[in-house]
Amino acid sequence: MAINADIFYKAALKYTQEAGQLIREKISVVNKTVEIKSCEIDLVTETDQQVEKLLIGNLSKEFPDHLFIGEESVANGTKCNLTDDPTWIIDPIDGTMNFVHRFPHSCISIALFINKKPEVAIIYNPIIEQLFTAKRGHGAYLNGKKIRVSGENDLSKALIVMEYGTSRDVEKLKVVAANQDMLMSQVHGIRALGSAALDIAMVAMGAADAYFEFGIHIWDIAAGELMVTEAGGVIMDPSGGPIDRLSRRILVASSNSLAKQLSEKLIQYYPTPTD
Ligand code: LIP
């Protein structure tokens, strides 16, 4: 039976724009109150908690039978389990470290999965007003304008996005640095925005050609998956195999050929559930 995503999309858009107001109000606060999560560079602020509460509170009222996977709810002990049931996957502030530093690249990332497939996705940076939206089968948009990936298929002409992440694990940092060194002399350039959702959105809009990371969580990439595929791009495991959304590993690219070239060169890292 075809899913009428419009109702879900309209509700998600309304509450995401409302939550965006909270972020706009709080970003300029100089000494924000932060709590440390898994390590001293994995932080959470009051605003992360407030945005997640606002989204889950309102969406669960409108759709009482829907389930939720939220970054902060999972941090507080809720199970992270994707079933066939309608499930909203939420990162209230993707790019929390940026938010803490007032670096204007943070966003709300929200996606609705039904039968383990993304149907609706929104990535909203309320600070510089970038609203990325997608509905399955209806394309991807930035501020209402249709977006497409670059289609780049030559690694030597590619702009690559990669991140260091929130882990101080020595082995992981060695692999990230080695990949950066290896790529530096072979591509047009390397960038890091500090937000997986915005990194993927850059590929979806054709502003970058590929992004990969080890150590992200399903809430960092859930909306980005539909955004980049509706914009004509590809998503997979960094080794070139199919994506496993709970593996904490991702590669997206503007073409299959570019993804293949990149995955064949990458030094692989397999995060444990806790690192
Ligand atoms: C962030 C990710 C980013 C990663 C950071 C952090 P958060 O998510 O979006 O890609 O490099 O370490 O995990 O914690 O800001 O929601």
Residues whose N, C-alpha, C, O or C-beta is under 5 A from the ligand:
A	BS01	LIP	I93 D94 G95 T96 M97 E163 Y164 G165 T166 G194 S195 A196 A197 D220
